[in-house]
Amino acid sequence: MARADPSEGDEPDREIRLVKNPDGRWTARDLRVGITAQGDTRAAALDNLDSVVEAVDGDGGHNPTDEEIRDLGVDPETARTQSDELPDELQ
C-alpha cells in the first residue's frame, strides 16, 4: 500500500489503495475519506479519485449552470423553485 509523499502537498496520513481489476481497468480508493474512483489507467484512476475527494472535501465542484440543468432535461426555473428538503427516499 502506498502512502502519499507529504512534499506533494497531500496530508501525510493519506492512504490510497490502487487495484487492477480483472477487466483491465484500475480502482483507486482513498482510505481516509472512504471514496473510490475508477479509470482506464492507473493515472486516470488516481486523477478521478483526486477530483472526487476534492469535491467531497468542499474544495471542488460548482453550482450547475442553467445549460447543465437543461442538459439533464430539467427547466432551470422549476429547479430553483423546488424545496431544499430531500425526498424521504434520500434522507
MDAnalysis code that builds the backbone (N, CA, C; Angstrom):
import MDAnalysis as mda
import numpy as np

u = mda.Universe.empty(273, n_residues=91, atom_resindex=np.repeat(np.arange(91), 3), trajectory=True)
u.add_TopologyAttr("name", ["N", "CA", "C"] * 91)
u.add_TopologyAttr("resid", np.arange(1, 92))
u.add_TopologyAttr("resname", ["MET", "ALA", "ARG", "ALA", "ASP", "PRO", "SER", "GLU", "GLY", "ASP", "GLU", "PRO", "ASP", "ARG", "GLU", "ILE", "ARG", "LEU", "VAL", "LYS", "ASN", "PRO", "ASP", "GLY", "ARG", "TRP", "THR", "ALA", "ARG", "ASP", "LEU", "ARG", "VAL", "GLY", "ILE", "THR", "ALA", "GLN", "GLY", "ASP", "THR", "ARG", "ALA", "ALA", "ALA", "LEU", "ASP", "ASN", "LEU", "ASP", "SER", "VAL", "VAL", "GLU", "ALA", "VAL", "ASP", "GLY", "ASP", "GLY", "GLY", "HIS", "ASN", "PRO", "THR", "ASP", "GLU", "GLU", "ILE", "ARG", "ASP", "LEU", "GLY", "VAL", "ASP", "PRO", "GLU", "THR", "ALA", "ARG", "THR", "GLN", "SER", "ASP", "GLU", "LEU", "PRO", "ASP", "GLU", "LEU", "GLN"])
u.atoms.positions = np.array([
    [0.836, -1.158, 0.000],
    [0.000, 0.000, 0.000],
    [0.891, 1.234, 0.000],
    [0.554, 2.196, -0.852],
    [1.381, 3.394, -0.968],
    [0.866, 4.489, -0.049],
    [1.792, 5.203, 0.506],
    [1.440, 6.377, 1.305],
    [1.863, 7.599, 0.514],
    [1.028, 8.632, 0.562],
    [1.328, 9.851, -0.187],
    [2.572, 10.522, 0.378],
    [3.334, 11.121, -0.510],
    [4.526, 11.862, -0.129],
    [4.102, 13.242, 0.352],
    [4.390, 13.603, 1.618],
    [3.973, 14.905, 2.140],
    [4.490, 16.075, 1.323],
    [5.606, 15.909, 0.630],
    [6.144, 17.002, -0.177],
    [5.264, 17.294, -1.383],
    [4.346, 16.378, -1.725],
    [3.451, 16.594, -2.850],
    [2.237, 17.416, -2.449],
    [2.147, 17.841, -1.193],
    [1.039, 18.658, -0.757],
    [-0.105, 17.863, -0.159],
    [-0.047, 16.539, -0.221],
    [-1.085, 15.719, 0.386],
    [-0.852, 15.621, 1.882],
    [-1.917, 15.289, 2.586],
    [-1.771, 15.078, 4.017],
    [-0.912, 13.841, 4.240],
    [-0.049, 13.854, 5.262],
    [0.835, 12.716, 5.489],
    [0.098, 11.425, 5.818],
    [-1.133, 11.514, 6.334],
    [-1.848, 10.306, 6.692],
    [-2.749, 9.795, 5.573],
    [-2.642, 10.374, 4.385],
    [-3.467, 9.929, 3.266],
    [-2.958, 8.586, 2.773],
    [-3.863, 7.607, 2.724],
    [-3.514, 6.275, 2.255],
    [-4.418, 5.930, 1.089],
    [-3.810, 5.486, -0.011],
    [-4.566, 5.149, -1.210],
    [-4.267, 3.709, -1.595],
    [-5.323, 2.974, -1.876],
    [-5.187, 1.601, -2.365],
    [-5.485, 1.631, -3.860],
    [-4.598, 1.040, -4.660],
    [-4.732, 1.015, -6.109],
    [-4.772, -0.439, -6.557],
    [-5.831, -0.817, -7.274],
    [-6.032, -2.219, -7.659],
    [-6.333, -2.300, -9.155],
    [-5.692, -3.263, -9.824],
    [-6.017, -3.516, -11.222],
    [-7.141, -4.548, -11.250],
    [-8.241, -4.203, -11.894],
    [-9.412, -5.068, -11.952],
    [-9.251, -6.125, -13.032],
    [-10.020, -7.212, -12.947],
    [-9.938, -8.272, -13.964],
    [-10.231, -7.769, -15.380],
    [-11.028, -6.700, -15.501],
    [-11.339, -6.169, -16.833],
    [-10.254, -5.240, -17.378],
    [-9.162, -5.052, -16.604],
    [-8.058, -4.218, -17.054],
    [-8.131, -2.779, -16.580],
    [-9.288, -2.372, -16.052],
    [-9.420, -1.012, -15.514],
    [-8.788, -0.953, -14.131],
    [-8.607, 0.252, -13.613],
    [-7.985, 0.446, -12.298],
    [-8.974, 1.061, -11.327],
    [-8.876, 0.678, -10.068],
    [-9.675, 1.245, -8.994],
    [-8.732, 1.855, -7.976],
    [-8.997, 3.100, -7.610],
    [-8.216, 3.794, -6.580],
    [-9.166, 4.142, -5.437],
    [-8.746, 3.857, -4.198],
    [-9.581, 4.129, -3.025],
    [-8.782, 4.920, -2.014],
    [-9.337, 6.052, -1.588],
    [-8.750, 6.853, -0.524],
    [-9.298, 6.307, 0.785],
    [-8.451, 5.671, 1.583],
    [-8.897, 5.013, 2.800],
    [-9.280, 5.995, 3.891],
    [-8.694, 7.193, 3.895],
    [-9.026, 8.192, 4.905],
    [-10.441, 8.712, 4.702],
    [-10.794, 9.014, 3.463],
    [-12.090, 9.599, 3.155],
    [-13.137, 8.521, 2.883],
    [-12.684, 7.339, 2.448],
    [-13.609, 6.258, 2.136],
    [-14.289, 6.427, 0.793],
    [-13.533, 6.929, -0.194],
    [-14.078, 7.186, -1.526],
    [-13.287, 6.382, -2.550],
    [-14.009, 5.872, -3.539],
    [-13.403, 5.061, -4.586],
    [-13.694, 5.671, -5.950],
    [-12.718, 5.571, -6.863],
    [-12.903, 6.022, -8.246],
    [-12.212, 5.033, -9.162],
    [-12.630, 5.005, -10.423],
    [-12.031, 4.097, -11.400],
    [-11.521, 4.865, -12.600],
    [-10.672, 4.193, -13.375],
    [-10.165, 4.766, -14.613],
    [-9.596, 3.667, -15.486],
    [-9.407, 3.986, -16.759],
    [-8.851, 3.005, -17.690],
    [-7.364, 2.765, -17.444],
    [-6.695, 3.743, -16.821],
    [-5.278, 3.615, -16.492],
    [-5.086, 3.944, -15.015],
    [-3.902, 3.630, -14.500],
    [-3.601, 3.979, -13.108],
    [-3.707, 5.482, -12.907],
    [-3.110, 6.224, -13.833],
    [-3.116, 7.684, -13.720],
    [-4.545, 8.232, -13.762],
    [-5.376, 7.687, -14.644],
    [-6.760, 8.155, -14.743],
    [-7.528, 7.852, -13.459],
    [-7.315, 6.677, -12.885],
    [-7.997, 6.322, -11.635],
    [-7.579, 7.273, -10.512],
    [-6.300, 7.572, -10.424],
    [-5.820, 8.493, -9.383],
    [-6.321, 9.916, -9.611],
    [-6.339, 10.367, -10.872],
    [-6.865, 11.697, -11.183],
    [-8.348, 11.789, -10.826],
    [-9.103, 10.741, -11.183],
    [-10.526, 10.715, -10.865],
    [-10.744, 10.723, -9.358],
    [-9.932, 9.966, -8.645],
    [-10.039, 9.927, -7.191],
    [-9.764, 11.307, -6.599],
    [-8.708, 11.962, -7.058],
    [-8.391, 13.303, -6.557],
    [-9.543, 14.273, -6.808],
    [-10.175, 14.178, -7.974],
    [-11.289, 15.072, -8.300],
    [-12.474, 14.842, -7.371],
    [-12.788, 13.571, -7.101],
    [-13.923, 13.261, -6.235],
    [-13.623, 13.680, -4.800],
    [-12.425, 13.393, -4.317],
    [-12.063, 13.774, -2.945],
    [-12.109, 15.285, -2.808],
    [-11.619, 16.008, -3.800],
    [-11.632, 17.474, -3.767],
    [-13.061, 17.994, -3.691],
    [-13.954, 17.401, -4.471],
    [-15.357, 17.836, -4.452],
    [-16.014, 17.519, -3.119],
    [-15.745, 16.339, -2.575],
    [-16.359, 15.934, -1.310],
    [-15.826, 16.758, -0.152],
    [-14.540, 17.073, -0.181],
    [-13.950, 17.873, 0.891],
    [-14.365, 19.338, 0.807],
    [-15.139, 19.703, -0.209],
    [-15.639, 21.060, -0.318],
    [-14.749, 22.005, -1.084],
    [-13.677, 21.510, -1.667],
    [-12.764, 22.379, -2.393],
    [-13.031, 22.387, -3.889],
    [-13.895, 21.527, -4.355],
    [-14.129, 21.423, -5.795],
    [-15.604, 21.519, -6.114],
    [-15.902, 21.333, -7.361],
    [-17.284, 21.385, -7.790],
    [-17.766, 22.810, -7.985],
    [-18.977, 22.922, -8.492],
    [-19.594, 24.226, -8.715],
    [-21.102, 24.036, -8.793],
    [-21.823, 25.119, -8.606],
    [-23.261, 25.061, -8.808],
    [-23.513, 24.883, -10.302],
    [-24.492, 24.075, -10.661],
    [-24.731, 23.841, -12.087],
    [-25.220, 25.102, -12.793],
    [-24.793, 25.251, -14.033],
    [-25.264, 26.364, -14.853],
    [-26.648, 26.015, -15.393],
    [-27.362, 27.020, -15.898],
    [-28.670, 26.766, -16.499],
    [-28.553, 25.764, -17.642],
    [-27.484, 25.883, -18.417],
    [-27.284, 24.960, -19.540],
    [-27.099, 23.519, -19.052],
    [-26.317, 23.334, -17.978],
    [-26.122, 21.992, -17.426],
    [-27.435, 21.423, -16.899],
    [-28.261, 22.282, -16.299],
    [-29.562, 21.828, -15.795],
    [-30.458, 21.420, -16.961],
    [-30.466, 22.229, -18.029],
    [-31.270, 21.889, -19.215],
    [-30.802, 20.588, -19.848],
    [-29.475, 20.354, -19.856],
    [-28.937, 19.109, -20.416],
    [-29.472, 17.878, -19.692],
    [-29.886, 18.052, -18.433],
    [-30.470, 16.948, -17.658],
    [-31.974, 16.821, -17.886],
    [-32.507, 17.699, -18.742],
    [-33.932, 17.648, -19.037],
    [-34.795, 18.336, -17.998],
    [-34.208, 19.285, -17.262],
    [-34.936, 19.996, -16.208],
    [-34.952, 21.486, -16.545],
    [-36.097, 22.116, -16.329],
    [-36.208, 23.553, -16.518],
    [-35.520, 24.251, -15.346],
    [-34.546, 25.137, -15.600],
    [-33.821, 25.798, -14.504],
    [-34.730, 26.555, -13.536],
    [-35.776, 27.215, -14.042],
    [-36.689, 27.940, -13.148],
    [-37.415, 26.975, -12.219],
    [-37.841, 25.837, -12.745],
    [-38.502, 24.831, -11.916],
    [-37.540, 24.310, -10.865],
    [-36.298, 24.083, -11.255],
    [-35.297, 23.575, -10.310],
    [-35.053, 24.576, -9.182],
    [-35.050, 25.867, -9.501],
    [-34.797, 26.892, -8.476],
    [-35.952, 27.039, -7.491],
    [-37.156, 26.683, -7.906],
    [-38.316, 26.866, -7.041],
    [-38.618, 25.635, -6.194],
    [-37.836, 24.587, -6.344],
    [-38.062, 23.365, -5.580],
    [-37.584, 23.538, -4.151],
    [-38.177, 22.800, -3.256],
    [-37.788, 22.807, -1.847],
    [-36.391, 22.222, -1.689],
    [-35.665, 22.675, -0.672],
    [-34.330, 22.141, -0.394],
    [-34.377, 20.830, 0.375],
    [-35.555, 20.398, 0.791],
    [-35.658, 19.155, 1.551],
    [-35.467, 17.963, 0.633],
    [-34.748, 16.975, 1.139],
    [-34.552, 15.740, 0.382],
    [-35.818, 14.910, 0.413],
    [-36.098, 14.170, -0.650],
    [-37.221, 13.233, -0.606],
    [-36.977, 12.184, 0.488],
    [-38.040, 11.580, 0.991],
    [-37.919, 10.580, 2.046],
    [-36.931, 9.486, 1.692],
    [-36.896, 9.096, 0.407],
    [-36.019, 8.009, -0.021],
    [-34.543, 8.355, 0.154],
    [-34.211, 9.641, 0.140],
    [-32.814, 10.059, 0.210],
    [-32.397, 10.524, 1.601],
    [-33.325, 10.580, 2.537],
    [-32.978, 11.040, 3.888],
    [-32.385, 9.924, 4.702],
])
